[in-house]
Amino acid sequence: MSSEAFAALRKTQGEELTELAKAHFKHDLRDDDRNRVRSAATKASTHALIGSLAGLALGGFLAFRLRANRKAMYQAFRSSEKPTHVKFASGREEAIPDITPLLNPTPLGDIMTYTFFGLGGIFLGGEIGLLTGSWSAKKTISRNPDSRERIEKAFRSFRIDVLRKQIEELEAGKTKNIWP
């Protein structure tokens, strides 16, 4: 297994693309356009952060409720009267094993509950926050039609430059793996 298998360890053209984006950001946009783009990016990241934190809190709350209900159900089951023997029609009597200790909530189960509910809450809240942040950012950018047009033009020219760079690399044979 190579280091390319992990996304964090992959070698990308991040620095080159960042410089290219900064150049387009600097030359193709006016000051108010740049401020608008920065504001939109801030809104998207802020919404995603708030959504993730709210999701974590909701996940923790739901995990706490589930644990409390599981514990209450165990207490109710433990204190209820349970049959100890079964008598068959032939008169034969068999003992029923006590499974109460097997139903006791465990610390491992609690850890797994809090972990999975917390991670699920972070994921769900973060995605919802990203959606609302993207919507808010889109509203911010599209508020002024002239500014929106300049921003879209700058983004299109940035994408064209990125695609040209990729075409040049493919033609030169610099890329190792074309297939994921």
Backbone as a chain_set.jsonl record, in Angstrom:
{"seq": "MSSEAFAALRKTQGEELTELAKAHFKHDLRDDDRNRVRSAATKASTHALIGSLAGLALGGFLAFRLRANRKAMYQAFRSSEKPTHVKFASGREEAIPDITPLLNPTPLGDIMTYTFFGLGGIFLGGEIGLLTGSWSAKKTISRNPDSRERIEKAFRSFRIDVLRKQIEELEAGKTKNIWP", "coords": {"N": [[0.856, -1.166, 0.0], [0.622, 2.136, -0.904], [1.695, 5.518, -0.12], [-0.035, 7.137, -1.422], [-2.538, 6.219, -1.009], [-3.791, 7.354, 1.14], [-5.611, 10.271, 1.684], [-4.612, 12.501, 2.996], [-1.877, 12.264, 2.715], [-1.322, 12.434, 0.062], [0.393, 13.791, -2.708], [-0.226, 16.836, -3.956], [-1.026, 19.521, -6.225], [-1.28, 21.738, -4.652], [0.047, 24.118, -3.748], [0.807, 25.37, -6.159], [-1.692, 25.735, -7.344], [-2.835, 27.403, -5.455], [-1.298, 29.715, -5.676], [-1.964, 30.399, -8.304], [-4.704, 30.885, -8.009], [-4.594, 33.057, -6.249], [-3.417, 34.938, -7.911], [-5.396, 35.329, -9.868], [-7.372, 36.252, -8.181], [-6.263, 38.614, -7.329], [-5.806, 40.13, -9.695], [-8.093, 39.993, -11.347], [-10.28, 40.925, -9.975], [-12.053, 43.573, -8.285], [-11.563, 45.691, -5.357], [-13.921, 45.737, -3.738], [-15.151, 43.456, -4.738], [-13.349, 41.491, -3.945], [-13.604, 41.722, -1.165], [-16.247, 40.915, -0.944], [-16.078, 38.241, -1.784], [-14.383, 37.224, 0.199], [-16.038, 37.624, 2.437], [-18.14, 35.904, 1.773], [-16.809, 33.428, 1.811], [-16.091, 33.335, 4.502], [-18.619, 33.231, 5.688], [-19.533, 30.718, 4.811], [-17.683, 28.947, 6.05], [-18.089, 29.599, 8.725], [-20.78, 28.905, 9.135], [-20.551, 26.13, 8.72], [-18.88, 25.427, 10.872], [-20.442, 26.175, 13.108], [-22.651, 24.546, 12.639], [-21.436, 22.007, 12.898], [-20.66, 22.051, 15.599], [-23.184, 22.319, 16.817], [-24.297, 19.932, 15.933], [-22.622, 18.098, 17.23], [-23.308, 18.654, 19.89], [-26.035, 17.938, 19.831], [-25.784, 15.221, 19.151], [-24.406, 14.285, 21.437], [-26.359, 14.821, 23.386], [-28.469, 13.135, 22.512], [-27.187, 10.658, 22.752], [-26.808, 10.602, 25.514], [-29.498, 10.525, 26.336], [-30.292, 8.061, 25.213], [-28.616, 6.316, 26.61], [-29.549, 6.731, 29.227], [-32.197, 5.804, 28.965], [-31.689, 3.143, 28.275], [-30.509, 2.255, 30.624], [-32.611, 2.643, 32.434], [-34.463, 0.834, 31.383], [-33.115, -1.555, 31.839], [-33.06, -1.557, 34.648], [-35.808, -1.769, 35.152], [-36.331, -4.264, 33.996], [-34.71, -5.878, 35.576], [-35.875, -5.613, 38.089], [-38.376, -6.681, 37.719], [-40.659, -9.453, 38.035], [-39.618, -12.609, 37.124], [-40.07, -15.624, 35.303], [-38.822, -18.73, 36.584], [-38.796, -21.368, 35.985], [-39.911, -23.712, 33.485], [-42.778, -25.48, 32.811], [-43.656, -28.331, 31.164], [-46.219, -29.921, 29.143], [-46.045, -32.633, 29.518], [-45.275, -32.851, 32.079], [-42.698, -32.534, 32.74], [-40.124, -30.456, 34.016], [-38.177, -27.609, 33.391], [-35.337, -25.578, 34.083], [-35.027, -22.05, 33.682], [-32.446, -20.097, 32.432], [-30.936, -17.281, 34.079], [-30.788, -14.296, 32.499], [-30.321, -11.731, 33.151], [-27.825, -10.45, 34.015], [-26.522, -10.273, 31.55], [-27.795, -8.284, 30.183], [-27.064, -5.942, 31.305], [-26.066, -2.553, 31.037], [-22.922, -1.655, 29.639], [-19.677, -0.126, 30.186], [-18.181, -0.052, 27.79], [-20.185, -0.172, 25.851], [-21.379, 2.286, 26.408], [-19.294, 4.054, 25.718], [-19.091, 3.514, 22.972], [-21.649, 4.334, 22.165], [-21.648, 7.135, 22.759], [-19.501, 7.873, 21.112], [-20.299, 7.157, 18.434], [-22.737, 8.541, 18.163], [-21.833, 11.127, 18.601], [-19.963, 11.486, 16.469], [-21.696, 11.092, 14.308], [-23.426, 13.249, 14.723], [-21.653, 15.401, 14.372], [-21.005, 15.047, 11.667], [-23.558, 15.225, 10.379], [-24.489, 17.76, 11.295], [-22.388, 19.39, 10.371], [-22.603, 19.059, 7.584], [-25.169, 20.091, 7.106], [-24.732, 22.688, 8.028], [-22.8, 23.46, 6.152], [-24.355, 23.456, 3.836], [-26.255, 25.503, 4.43], [-24.466, 27.595, 4.792], [-23.317, 27.756, 2.248], [-25.525, 28.546, 0.787], [-26.02, 31.026, 1.978], [-23.613, 32.317, 1.319], [-23.83, 32.337, -1.437], [-25.989, 34.068, -1.718], [-24.782, 36.385, -0.757], [-22.785, 36.881, -2.682], [-24.317, 37.133, -5.028], [-25.8, 39.395, -4.636], [-25.089, 41.857, -5.755], [-25.329, 42.404, -9.097], [-23.33, 43.184, -11.026], [-20.914, 42.802, -9.685], [-21.15, 40.07, -9.168], [-20.981, 39.057, -11.746], [-18.326, 39.712, -12.445], [-16.95, 38.195, -10.553], [-17.733, 35.594, -11.275], [-16.606, 35.504, -13.829], [-13.88, 35.699, -13.206], [-13.586, 33.316, -11.787], [-14.197, 31.453, -13.771], [-12.046, 31.905, -15.55], [-9.951, 31.131, -13.894], [-10.534, 28.386, -13.587], [-10.195, 27.6, -16.246], [-7.438, 28.031, -16.558], [-6.463, 26.137, -14.725], [-7.367, 23.748, -15.895], [-5.929, 23.88, -18.309], [-3.336, 23.613, -17.331], [-3.473, 20.995, -16.329], [-3.922, 19.615, -18.711], [-1.515, 20.113, -20.043], [0.242, 18.713, -18.367], [-0.73, 16.091, -18.688], [-0.213, 15.711, -21.411], [2.547, 15.89, -21.398], [3.148, 13.68, -19.974], [3.573, 13.578, -17.233], [1.988, 12.785, -15.085], [1.458, 10.065, -12.892], [-0.564, 8.144, -12.139], [-3.503, 7.792, -13.794], [-5.881, 6.639, -13.441], [-8.1, 6.27, -10.765]], "CA": [[0.0, 0.0, 0.0], [1.462, 3.324, -1.037], [1.257, 6.699, 0.619], [-1.083, 7.783, -2.212], [-3.828, 5.68, -0.605], [-4.376, 8.252, 2.132], [-5.81, 11.603, 1.104], [-3.772, 13.489, 3.677], [-0.491, 12.087, 2.329], [-1.163, 12.576, -1.38], [1.076, 14.994, -3.18], [-1.077, 17.555, -4.897], [-0.472, 20.774, -6.712], [-1.934, 22.736, -3.829], [0.756, 25.394, -3.721], [0.706, 25.985, -7.485], [-3.075, 26.182, -7.535], [-3.064, 28.536, -4.562], [-0.68, 30.892, -6.302], [-2.774, 30.738, -9.475], [-5.949, 31.485, -7.515], [-4.27, 34.394, -5.72], [-3.176, 35.838, -9.042], [-6.707, 35.698, -10.417], [-8.06, 37.013, -7.136], [-5.645, 39.939, -7.257], [-5.853, 40.885, -10.94], [-9.387, 39.983, -12.031], [-11.357, 41.446, -9.136], [-11.892, 44.858, -7.607], [-11.489, 45.571, -3.893], [-15.222, 45.36, -3.172], [-15.378, 42.061, -5.126], [-12.527, 40.66, -3.063], [-14.249, 41.725, 0.152], [-17.466, 40.116, -1.052], [-15.664, 36.831, -1.837], [-13.906, 36.883, 1.552], [-17.218, 37.552, 3.298], [-18.866, 34.678, 1.427], [-16.027, 32.29, 2.308], [-16.209, 33.348, 5.955], [-19.964, 32.767, 6.035], [-19.618, 29.273, 4.596], [-16.925, 28.233, 7.08], [-18.733, 29.845, 10.019], [-21.977, 28.055, 9.201], [-20.119, 24.744, 8.873], [-18.384, 25.265, 12.234], [-21.58, 26.223, 14.034], [-23.421, 23.319, 12.409], [-20.703, 20.876, 13.477], [-20.767, 22.126, 17.065], [-24.566, 22.01, 17.179], [-24.468, 18.499, 15.713], [-21.938, 17.399, 18.316], [-24.139, 18.803, 21.089], [-27.234, 17.119, 19.647], [-25.364, 13.829, 19.245], [-24.145, 13.994, 22.848], [-27.64, 14.798, 24.093], [-29.185, 11.915, 22.137], [-26.462, 9.532, 23.353], [-27.143, 10.629, 26.938], [-30.879, 10.047, 26.476], [-30.318, 6.634, 24.906], [-27.977, 5.621, 27.731], [-30.467, 6.793, 30.361], [-33.311, 4.9, 28.689], [-31.176, 1.775, 28.346], [-30.304, 1.951, 32.038], [-33.939, 2.519, 33.053], [-35.062, -0.416, 30.919], [-32.434, -2.627, 32.55], [-33.555, -1.552, 36.034], [-37.174, -2.297, 35.139], [-36.254, -5.687, 33.708], [-34.097, -6.541, 36.722], [-36.778, -5.626, 39.245], [-39.63, -7.384, 37.433], [-40.688, -10.87, 38.382], [-39.371, -13.416, 35.934], [-40.24, -17.061, 35.571], [-37.561, -19.436, 36.808], [-38.92, -22.72, 35.442], [-40.953, -23.952, 32.494], [-43.376, -26.793, 33.011], [-44.209, -28.818, 29.916], [-47.468, -30.688, 29.274], [-45.727, -33.99, 29.98], [-44.957, -32.785, 33.495], [-41.282, -32.261, 32.892], [-39.854, -29.073, 34.394], [-36.828, -27.168, 33.024], [-34.958, -24.284, 34.651], [-34.702, -20.993, 32.711], [-31.271, -19.368, 32.936], [-31.127, -15.854, 34.335], [-29.993, -13.514, 31.542], [-30.281, -10.342, 33.611], [-26.488, -9.847, 33.967], [-26.101, -10.037, 30.172], [-28.464, -7.094, 29.686], [-26.548, -4.786, 32.021], [-25.286, -1.645, 30.186], [-21.489, -1.707, 29.931], [-18.931, 1.085, 29.814], [-17.814, -0.123, 26.378], [-21.383, 0.233, 25.112], [-21.543, 3.737, 26.591], [-18.272, 4.719, 24.912], [-19.48, 3.381, 21.567], [-22.83, 5.171, 21.95], [-21.24, 8.534, 22.703], [-18.631, 8.07, 19.952], [-21.032, 7.126, 17.169], [-23.705, 9.632, 18.122], [-21.067, 12.363, 18.455], [-19.459, 11.577, 15.096], [-22.854, 11.279, 13.431], [-23.891, 14.624, 14.898], [-20.693, 16.296, 13.726], [-21.16, 14.909, 10.222], [-24.855, 15.763, 9.955], [-24.499, 19.2, 11.551], [-21.436, 20.033, 9.476], [-23.156, 19.072, 6.229], [-26.273, 21.054, 7.079], [-24.102, 23.998, 8.13], [-22.17, 23.768, 4.87], [-25.425, 23.8, 2.898], [-26.783, 26.841, 4.739], [-23.39, 28.547, 4.537], [-23.202, 27.932, 0.798], [-26.682, 29.339, 0.377], [-25.778, 32.391, 2.439], [-22.514, 32.855, 0.522], [-24.373, 32.6, -2.776], [-26.776, 35.305, -1.608], [-23.842, 37.495, -0.592], [-22.124, 37.152, -3.955], [-25.267, 37.507, -6.085], [-26.529, 40.6, -4.25], [-24.753, 42.886, -6.736], [-25.163, 41.681, -10.366], [-22.06, 43.495, -11.681], [-19.87, 42.127, -8.923], [-21.32, 38.633, -9.395], [-20.483, 38.767, -13.091], [-16.861, 39.756, -12.398], [-16.484, 37.045, -9.763], [-17.919, 34.397, -12.101], [-15.617, 35.556, -14.905], [-12.576, 35.375, -12.604], [-13.594, 31.89, -11.453], [-14.107, 30.72, -15.035], [-10.678, 31.984, -16.07], [-9.128, 30.293, -13.009], [-10.77, 26.987, -13.963], [-9.567, 27.387, -17.558], [-5.993, 27.903, -16.325], [-6.218, 24.849, -14.066], [-7.539, 22.69, -16.897], [-4.787, 23.964, -19.229], [-2.181, 23.048, -16.628], [-3.657, 19.546, -16.298], [-3.731, 19.115, -20.082], [-0.066, 20.139, -20.302], [0.857, 17.606, -17.624], [-1.1, 14.839, -19.338], [0.511, 15.605, -22.677], [3.968, 15.671, -21.104], [3.295, 12.372, -19.325], [4.086, 13.77, -15.86], [1.15, 12.152, -14.073], [1.714, 8.64, -12.741], [-1.801, 7.375, -12.137], [-4.654, 8.515, -14.312], [-7.063, 5.953, -12.92], [-8.102, 6.279, -9.293]], "C": [[0.906, 1.235, 0.0], [0.896, 4.478, -0.22], [0.161, 7.445, -0.131], [-2.47, 7.299, -1.795], [-4.541, 6.594, 0.389], [-4.44, 9.666, 1.568], [-4.879, 12.634, 1.722], [-2.317, 13.414, 3.221], [-0.256, 12.236, 0.83], [-0.455, 13.871, -1.717], [0.196, 15.641, -4.228], [-0.368, 18.809, -5.358], [-1.054, 21.929, -5.92], [-1.269, 24.091, -3.849], [0.661, 26.118, -5.059], [-0.696, 26.534, -7.726], [-3.404, 27.373, -6.647], [-2.488, 29.814, -5.151], [-1.478, 31.361, -7.515], [-4.07, 31.421, -9.051], [-5.7, 32.883, -6.962], [-4.041, 35.398, -6.837], [-4.491, 36.282, -9.671], [-7.474, 36.577, -9.437], [-7.558, 38.455, -7.119], [-5.897, 40.767, -8.523], [-7.249, 40.994, -11.553], [-10.504, 40.648, -11.235], [-11.014, 42.815, -8.566], [-11.856, 44.621, -6.095], [-12.816, 45.137, -3.29], [-15.583, 43.918, -3.553], [-14.594, 41.116, -4.22], [-13.138, 40.576, -1.668], [-15.502, 40.863, 0.149], [-17.13, 38.616, -1.062], [-15.161, 36.379, -0.463], [-15.072, 36.721, 2.52], [-18.003, 36.268, 3.04], [-18.133, 33.445, 1.955], [-16.11, 32.192, 3.826], [-17.571, 32.831, 6.389], [-20.068, 31.256, 5.897], [-18.887, 28.511, 5.701], [-17.545, 28.42, 8.466], [-19.971, 28.976, 10.176], [-21.594, 26.592, 9.415], [-19.615, 24.479, 10.291], [-19.529, 25.237, 13.241], [-22.444, 24.976, 13.88], [-22.752, 22.097, 13.017], [-20.803, 20.874, 14.996], [-22.181, 21.805, 17.538], [-24.846, 20.52, 16.989], [-23.804, 17.67, 16.791], [-22.763, 17.468, 19.595], [-25.394, 17.939, 20.989], [-26.906, 15.639, 19.751], [-25.079, 13.419, 20.682], [-25.425, 13.909, 23.662], [-28.414, 13.52, 23.787], [-28.51, 10.67, 22.718], [-26.766, 9.45, 24.85], [-28.548, 10.09, 27.173], [-30.981, 8.543, 26.226], [-29.719, 5.835, 26.054], [-28.902, 5.604, 28.946], [-31.655, 5.853, 30.154], [-32.892, 3.443, 28.76], [-30.991, 1.347, 29.802], [-31.642, 1.771, 32.759], [-34.623, 1.215, 32.633], [-34.414, -1.61, 31.626], [-32.931, -2.704, 33.992], [-34.962, -2.127, 36.112], [-37.162, -3.802, 34.888], [-35.701, -6.449, 34.903], [-35.058, -6.644, 37.892], [-38.091, -6.359, 38.975], [-39.506, -8.856, 37.801], [-40.573, -11.682, 37.105], [-39.598, -14.888, 36.285], [-38.872, -17.734, 35.727], [-37.576, -20.834, 36.22], [-40.036, -22.747, 34.4], [-41.462, -25.364, 32.725], [-44.072, -27.191, 31.717], [-45.455, -29.649, 30.176], [-47.206, -32.095, 29.783], [-45.381, -34.022, 31.466], [-43.492, -32.5, 33.759], [-41.065, -30.769, 33.146], [-38.391, -28.749, 34.085], [-36.571, -25.795, 33.635], [-34.628, -23.315, 33.506], [-33.503, -20.233, 33.265], [-31.593, -17.878, 33.102], [-30.203, -15.065, 33.403], [-29.857, -12.05, 31.962], [-28.872, -9.744, 33.57], [-26.007, -9.542, 32.539], [-26.713, -8.766, 29.591], [-27.973, -5.81, 30.348], [-25.756, -3.876, 31.069], [-23.822, -1.629, 30.623], [-20.816, -0.378, 29.572], [-18.507, 1.094, 28.34], [-18.998, 0.292, 25.497], [-21.634, 1.728, 25.227], [-20.542, 4.514, 25.743], [-18.648, 4.672, 23.434], [-20.689, 4.264, 21.25], [-22.436, 6.636, 21.817], [-20.376, 8.816, 21.465], [-19.439, 8.149, 18.667], [-22.077, 8.234, 17.073], [-22.992, 10.975, 17.951], [-20.551, 12.554, 17.038], [-20.593, 11.789, 14.097], [-23.391, 12.698, 13.518], [-22.964, 15.626, 14.24], [-20.872, 16.248, 12.211], [-22.452, 15.563, 9.742], [-24.914, 17.277, 10.143], [-23.558, 19.958, 10.631], [-21.96, 20.126, 8.051], [-24.311, 20.07, 6.115], [-25.725, 22.48, 7.177], [-23.427, 24.414, 6.833], [-23.222, 24.147, 3.827], [-25.97, 25.201, 3.17], [-25.728, 27.912, 4.502], [-23.199, 28.801, 3.052], [-24.35, 28.779, 0.268], [-26.494, 30.805, 0.764], [-24.662, 33.061, 1.632], [-22.993, 33.193, -0.893], [-25.207, 33.877, -2.773], [-25.855, 36.519, -1.502], [-23.207, 37.881, -1.929], [-23.114, 37.668, -4.994], [-26.079, 38.756, -5.75], [-26.312, 41.731, -5.256], [-24.476, 42.19, -8.075], [-23.826, 41.952, -11.069], [-20.901, 42.774, -10.998], [-19.943, 40.617, -9.157], [-20.745, 38.237, -10.754], [-18.956, 38.761, -13.113], [-16.3, 38.551, -11.639], [-16.612, 35.767, -10.579], [-16.897, 34.348, -13.229], [-14.234, 35.179, -14.376], [-12.501, 33.879, -12.274], [-13.479, 31.038, -12.718], [-12.68, 30.747, -15.582], [-9.708, 31.186, -15.198], [-9.296, 28.825, -13.383], [-10.133, 26.654, -15.299], [-8.065, 27.199, -17.392], [-5.642, 26.571, -15.673], [-6.34, 23.715, -15.071], [-6.399, 22.705, -17.92], [-3.548, 23.329, -18.612], [-2.276, 21.521, -16.575], [-3.45, 18.932, -17.677], [-2.245, 19.07, -20.41], [0.63, 18.985, -19.597], [0.516, 16.264, -18.257], [-0.346, 14.649, -20.644], [1.992, 15.34, -22.449], [4.207, 14.327, -20.433], [3.802, 12.459, -17.9], [3.255, 13.037, -14.819], [1.395, 10.65, -14.082], [0.438, 7.82, -12.916], [-2.94, 8.221, -12.688], [-5.916, 7.919, -13.716], [-6.999, 5.914, -11.406], [-7.993, 4.898, -8.71]], "O": [[1.831, 1.348, 0.805], [-0.221, 4.419, 0.294], [-0.51, 8.298, 0.45], [-3.474, 7.899, -2.18], [-5.77, 6.596, 0.46], [-3.455, 10.188, 1.044], [-4.412, 13.541, 1.034], [-1.591, 14.402, 3.329], [0.886, 12.172, 0.374], [-0.677, 14.906, -1.09], [-0.088, 15.047, -5.268], [0.746, 19.112, -4.931], [-1.296, 22.999, -6.479], [-1.947, 25.113, -3.954], [0.458, 27.332, -5.099], [-0.869, 27.64, -8.238], [-4.168, 28.253, -7.043], [-3.127, 30.866, -5.123], [-1.65, 32.561, -7.732], [-4.486, 32.41, -9.655], [-6.502, 33.791, -7.18], [-4.422, 36.564, -6.727], [-4.68, 37.461, -9.97], [-8.142, 37.532, -9.833], [-8.33, 39.393, -6.921], [-6.169, 41.964, -8.437], [-7.555, 41.988, -12.212], [-11.575, 40.907, -11.784], [-9.847, 43.164, -8.39], [-12.086, 43.509, -5.618], [-12.843, 44.264, -2.422], [-16.247, 43.228, -2.78], [-15.103, 40.083, -3.785], [-13.187, 39.505, -1.063], [-15.785, 40.163, 1.121], [-17.818, 37.819, -0.423], [-15.48, 35.277, -0.015], [-15.092, 35.792, 3.327], [-18.473, 35.622, 3.976], [-18.758, 32.525, 2.483], [-16.19, 31.094, 4.377], [-17.668, 32.073, 7.355], [-20.627, 30.587, 6.766], [-19.415, 27.533, 6.231], [-17.525, 27.502, 9.285], [-20.185, 28.38, 11.231], [-22.233, 25.891, 10.2], [-19.892, 23.421, 10.855], [-19.575, 24.375, 14.119], [-22.915, 24.414, 14.869], [-23.427, 21.242, 13.589], [-21.006, 19.826, 15.61], [-22.364, 21.107, 18.536], [-25.552, 19.914, 17.794], [-24.349, 16.655, 17.223], [-22.905, 16.472, 20.303], [-25.773, 17.281, 21.958], [-27.653, 14.878, 20.366], [-25.464, 12.329, 21.105], [-25.568, 13.038, 24.52], [-28.955, 12.889, 24.695], [-29.192, 9.733, 23.132], [-26.958, 8.36, 25.391], [-28.773, 9.299, 28.089], [-31.681, 7.837, 26.951], [-30.253, 4.792, 26.431], [-29.027, 4.58, 29.619], [-32.07, 5.174, 31.094], [-33.644, 2.599, 29.248], [-31.284, 0.207, 30.162], [-31.797, 0.871, 33.585], [-35.286, 0.571, 33.446], [-35.102, -2.571, 31.971], [-33.193, -3.794, 34.501], [-35.276, -2.885, 37.03], [-37.923, -4.535, 35.52], [-36.169, -7.545, 35.212], [-35.062, -7.644, 38.609], [-38.844, -6.631, 39.91], [-38.412, -9.418, 37.869], [-41.314, -11.48, 36.143], [-39.35, -15.327, 37.408], [-37.898, -17.348, 35.08], [-36.524, -21.427, 35.98], [-40.962, -21.936, 34.423], [-40.687, -26.316, 32.822], [-44.959, -26.489, 31.233], [-45.716, -30.039, 31.314], [-48.075, -32.688, 30.421], [-45.213, -35.096, 32.045], [-43.102, -32.251, 34.9], [-41.744, -29.926, 32.56], [-37.485, -29.495, 34.456], [-37.468, -24.955, 33.698], [-34.032, -23.702, 32.501], [-33.519, -19.779, 34.409], [-32.402, -17.307, 32.371], [-28.98, -15.159, 33.51], [-29.334, -11.23, 31.208], [-28.728, -8.607, 33.121], [-25.178, -8.654, 32.343], [-26.202, -8.228, 28.609], [-28.414, -4.717, 29.994], [-24.87, -4.357, 30.363], [-23.518, -1.593, 31.815], [-21.327, 0.39, 28.757], [-18.482, 2.155, 27.715], [-18.828, 1.02, 24.519], [-22.053, 2.367, 24.263], [-20.897, 5.516, 25.121], [-18.537, 5.675, 22.728], [-20.747, 4.874, 20.182], [-22.844, 7.306, 20.868], [-20.505, 9.871, 20.844], [-19.288, 9.094, 17.894], [-22.274, 8.803, 15.999], [-23.481, 11.856, 17.244], [-20.675, 13.636, 16.464], [-20.463, 12.572, 13.155], [-23.769, 13.285, 12.504], [-23.419, 16.59, 13.623], [-20.89, 17.286, 11.551], [-22.437, 16.362, 8.806], [-25.345, 17.996, 9.241], [-23.889, 21.047, 10.161], [-21.785, 21.146, 7.386], [-24.407, 20.804, 5.131], [-26.205, 23.378, 6.484], [-23.473, 25.584, 6.454], [-23.005, 25.056, 3.026], [-26.13, 25.996, 2.244], [-26.051, 29.015, 4.062], [-22.948, 29.934, 2.641], [-24.156, 29.63, -0.6], [-26.775, 31.707, -0.025], [-24.76, 34.242, 1.3], [-22.604, 34.211, -1.465], [-25.14, 34.672, -3.71], [-26.127, 37.562, -2.097], [-23.107, 39.062, -2.261], [-22.773, 38.561, -5.77], [-26.964, 39.134, -6.517], [-27.242, 42.474, -5.57], [-23.492, 41.458, -8.187], [-23.248, 41.034, -11.652], [-20.026, 42.211, -11.656], [-18.914, 39.963, -9.324], [-20.097, 37.198, -10.884], [-18.355, 37.889, -13.74], [-15.295, 37.965, -12.043], [-15.699, 34.94, -10.579], [-16.378, 33.279, -13.553], [-13.502, 34.428, -15.021], [-11.459, 33.253, -12.466], [-12.764, 30.036, -12.742], [-12.167, 29.722, -16.029], [-8.742, 30.623, -15.712], [-8.309, 28.097, -13.485], [-9.592, 25.563, -15.48], [-7.477, 26.312, -18.011], [-4.64, 25.948, -16.026], [-5.501, 22.814, -15.094], [-5.95, 21.643, -18.351], [-2.808, 22.603, -19.276], [-1.272, 20.832, -16.755], [-2.87, 17.853, -17.8], [-1.767, 18.096, -20.991], [1.515, 18.35, -20.171], [1.377, 15.39, -18.355], [0.108, 13.546, -20.948], [2.622, 14.633, -23.235], [5.35, 13.881, -20.332], [4.404, 11.507, -17.402], [3.778, 12.697, -13.757], [1.523, 10.037, -15.142], [0.38, 6.912, -13.746], [-3.297, 9.248, -12.11], [-6.906, 8.621, -13.512], [-5.968, 5.568, -10.829], [-7.982, 4.742, -7.489]]}, "num_chains": 1, "name": "protein.A"}
